[in-house]
Amino acid sequence: MIAGSPINSAMAADQCYAANPFATSRPIPAPGVTQVTADESETFGNDQIQMSGHVEVLRDGTEITAETLFYDQKTETVDGEGGVLLRDSDMIMEGTSLQMNLLSDAGTIENASYALREKRARGKAVRIIRHGDQRIDLEQASFTTCPPGLKDWQLLADKFTLDQQAGVGTARNMTIKLKGLPIFYTPYASFPLSRERKTGFLAPSYGSSSNDGTELATPFYWNIAPNYDALITPRVLEKRGLLTEVSFRHLLRKNSGITNLAYLPSDDLTGEDRKAFFWEMDGKLTSRLTYNIDYNYVSDDQYFEDFGDDLTDTSITHLRRQVTANYAGKGWRLRANFEGYQTITGTRPYQRLPQISFFTDGDLANGLLEYELNAETTWFDSDTQVDGSRVDIYPQLSMRHERSAYFVEPSLGLRYTRYDLNNQTLGLDDSPDRFTPIVSLDTGLFFERDIDAWGLGLLHTLEPRAFYLYVPERDHSDIPRFDTNEQDISYSQLFSVNRFSGPDRQGDANQLTLALTSRMLTSGGSELLKASLGQIIYFEDREVRLLNATAPDNDSTSEYVAEVDARLSRNLSTRATWQWDPDLEASTKTSISLAYHRDDNHIINLAYRSRIKNLEQTDLSIAWPITDDWSFIGRSNYSLREKKSLDSFAGFEYDSCCWAFRMVSRHWVKDITDDMNHALMFQVELKGLTSLGNPVRDLLADGILGYPLENDFNPGQ
């Protein structure tokens, strides 16, 4: 490439192509008109002109410059020599000579360099043959997306054909070189010229793990239509056989969704066919009526154990199968839900066949009163347990009075629940019902002052809050438990009117929540610090329990619950939650996290989580530069209780403007009682072209909070 050329000077404005080499400020002549300028010219006959010195030709968006140029006005042909440059909206080409017909936009450039606008790609060729403005052949050529002056990776081919209209490039006898070393050869290949999706094979990935042995995957992307595409990935697993995965996406005017399938015939380790099917779809039948489908299936109970990536997958106990329809009226919503499950482990939850719910809210008396109505009827189905129907109606009325220094909000709710049961336990009512009033009073004060801290003018607030709740006890001995559980205490739960989720249990209460929140706000309203502390004081024992045979809860107070969110600096933030049981005189739940995120290359996350008797974990993840291009990447998720690593990896990442390399050694468990799985993973990413190796970047995005994730499929690469 010529030093100081338009391609070099424009594309090297910064290392990653910030400049636009295709911009021009020259006036554009009218369509079909050829505009020619030069320092000197000489006419031969009536139609032929010999020009020299800053020669410039403009026609139909194409610009040609040369040191000398012969122009035939009758045939509209040009023959240029010396520093020839051709520029249009898609491409820049420069070389030692040019022959071109301006009418057909066809011609040849010798000893050329070129640059593509859409991909910020460039290269050289012994000869460039232009067949109009949509198709170009490059003979004995190179192709790269590296900035000028760098050739970290290149495609070298006997012939490239660039079809701008289709957005596709093809190559004959192509070799990929990385740092001057050939790493891949193919007699034929195709690659995208734009960001548009393109059908074709993506780069294969390969690796090895202790669970499956050596693995090779060869994904094929199928751009079926502008609103349909699919990714088909055959995976050869050394210890198991051929696993084929298909992911199909569609996007229509009224619905969109994704379907994932996997099939492994006759697993070499189990002797069984292994299958999976996952389907999600969202749609709109009218402007008010929408629906959602979520269906999941696996062939056996060990599917996630064998093919899942981590503890999150292997902890799945049930797979949901659900169809939901929603209708939004003016001030009200109606929802119909059909829901069942495939059981992986444990007892299958009740199926809802169906669940119909209604919600409306609004105001009365010119906004003085606010109302809500939640109503639901559900048919529960089970082969082995008590089942039947449930109707739950819960109207609420509240009046909020708020000023800048305080608020007061009394509320009254009346909850009625009725059951019609099958297979009820002998001696219990098969049509029990329950009517429960729910009374609450929520109050709060706002105090604020201006302070000077850390050289900043801040607004400091104190916000005490008191929430009183009264719910009389009702007999629940005849009522089954379909979909109700006791909720974990948290700061938000301190202000809930029910300590249970679901209508099967309405907790009795005579209690007062006392809480205090303090904030530090900047003059612009940005929150630097928020700290909250609260506790419930119980005036009576809680008789209603999740299991009817369980003794009442006679604690006089709840646990203390605290939350802190703080932005310690522009890049450093922390969050902590803490619960303390005064009866046990012990912490029951703790979560502390510290996150430093200066940019995508400077990331540190540190977290500690504990729950009394069953969980204590640390989690450290980091992405940090060692040099300008090399970074260390790693994560350690460790269980202090089991004294065992749950998921850890460590490695290095090289990232430049034109290519990246990532290599990690990973050690993880799929079940807390299992032995460790091990894998050595690496990925070479040729930016703007493809990736080779394992999908290491996905692992980093999942394991390091804040690490950037690429788009699904990468269909154009």
Steps between C-alpha positions, in 0.01 A plus 500: 500500500627844412623702798287807562227374264132591552433148630781517754445856615124466540480150647789552741349808663488285810594140554144373465379695197325797659526700180280464190715456189195512275386851587547766234413868490522533122183608316336206323406549133152415372428130424647388167730802480880460499699778665874516419762738643881513469794740531589449132317347201552442128226410251542249217222520240154579632459238771836406653674692778842442657513645856771526764557649847227433761260342254151439641196328344155493663201305371195345673662486844831359372815708539827432314828687555836445327824675410432457126183384329378448144124562461293399195177700516329299226543158663515635857820306572797612709857373516696628800858469618685588820336508843159397369215515754139383450243573770125428527256456788613142571870478421829683447760360257841640411770366270759575234263500200130488412290424194129562540174557312295763681173391338519137612703582812734214410876503494833375631750637751852357512720456810217618722411561861138523614275571798135403563268741670256263671751273675790744531703235316795549267756310298716481189466332161714452192193593298148624583236440233184703545177364344277801561452640848365176652761232422878511524768233448835523677781282365790382719354703786501545876215598737509621862316726744821601679588871488758622245850403604384179667463156345435292810258286300434478129299301251714417195334359190558443131174685440246692705159590358316777684128515426386828654135448414484164678740616773707185448865437422637171366857373484686234301799319653484705816746493789455670838825630647536611859822685586641377171429133573240309294232360735227397255458413132194438285459473123180706525348732757240774530481785749276804565579844362248678721321458829214326322436137592635239260443128457808286544723305733635685799842423636521161675564479872692227675621413845515233765343433839520218752125439469462461122857465371606678183226705337467648150210723393437629146216755510307588186303824484194503270361841410162367389331838452527853642281390792605133531836346578647187654825378650572129447791364704620141477722423803718191502557393863776241528338307787137532390455534123343761273279761669314724255365833627260723305395851597227659286388863535212684340378858513158582353277801530281333761726243664864408558676212662787256520498120480793290621539128437775250582531131406766243578413151373617210714731674746818286519507538881131428575383314189191723485382769261545845659261777394398852600243749375459861618246736341416861583265726307341840566216627288230760457157409364363855532629825647362388838530120484846342536622150573812308603599136456780337698547125449798293617588132477800274561515129438629392841572612855877508442492727194607817681746305712675379183462798267454797733782746551489558875305472825230733369405248233531191715288652780193509271230280657202574273452624144213739444239456227281805481257683273386846610260751346464861620231752416556864599181703527461862602609490863479121534686182400382144444741206491451133417779257582540128429803360679656158548845354568736223407653370820876449504529425873257513791120518499325660205336834586129547444393571143281806441231404251434791476562804721291809419583826674360853488651828620375856502591818685409865501389785723174622655374830640718714274814311592445497875472121505685236299373149438634168374325174423683171453284201413601150396348162435725197450445131429783295652569150374706221657506121463615433856388792720191692599394716206205714392410863440573819691339843477682795658357856506697780661372862477702776668430863579766752607535874558845656465565842642847629410693819558869587457576407863275197559247253364213304655324214323228292669377197308219246532479171315239222509620161377261216423628156394291191424591141396322208338725200558539145375662219699490710815643343814236302689331712764590836341260732321513462120357853447683718753499878474669791676409867542776723636513878556846654455568838660822698471634848570819614327668823616829670437693821563759677282784700657776651293801726537783633286846375593853534366669160479808394305506845344148452360182688575254221587143461614471268802160348579352307793179313422343319797206277409240315708267237356224346712318187381203323651360174358281279724570130516287270285483122514707338222479137612269398213690695234766321289820660378494522121753772412588677824834528680633708785699791367853574610521811706656797322482875532207530258323208673492702823218702340303213347145417612563125473804299605391226257503494120174382344145508640499164683636664811412847623725572794346637816670812630499757774832661440692822451792546262749770595758598240743775419653595164776754446627630166781718367401683182700727272369837389389334176296238687743210449499257792843436652384308805185329618489314832191340653433312824174350619331249730148372572363510855234232559222565751351150465619152406455399136258208498477448123784279381600357164438147629191479719666269754787744562503682835424875504784748467536676835803721433440854619704656221619414153859497390671833445528567127752745356586607145776730375562624145793735448686652209844546652649662191422535132609140439460333840168392654391270779181331610434314825202330664508365853256322730549445873290274723491644854382167647784301346737795540636412159497622144257292292566645156778719366582622153781745424625597156761746379524587131767703321424569134708770332442363150466162327868423575520609864254287700519359854203340676514363854201344676425308818171318563392304804179348630495341842560122495485445122709745298826693520671600177752745364513619141792690349521592132747723320598632158809717523764619249856378534626697199324716243360191323527214752261451793459248778151347527380280781227397740481301822159399640579307819278329759644550849246258643597210272861624474472452127531709187169525313622671184839651431700598198815695430673606184611779274343715233671686217277764342595741223305684234522216249523176699466349843621185673356352820616191689369375835527190713162425658414276797137463605237268651157422359384358834641593839567131575671428165866501410645802323471539124802643320539670164765701319327752276632746244354733240656696214279785374586658165295816532260560220544143376457209741602327822689173537496273804267491804243770582722636777346846476160361606661339805663831595175694460319251726774485762629859514234761577538790256692309233344581159296232327473463123164472325335161453602291198753755361327421170719720284826359626 
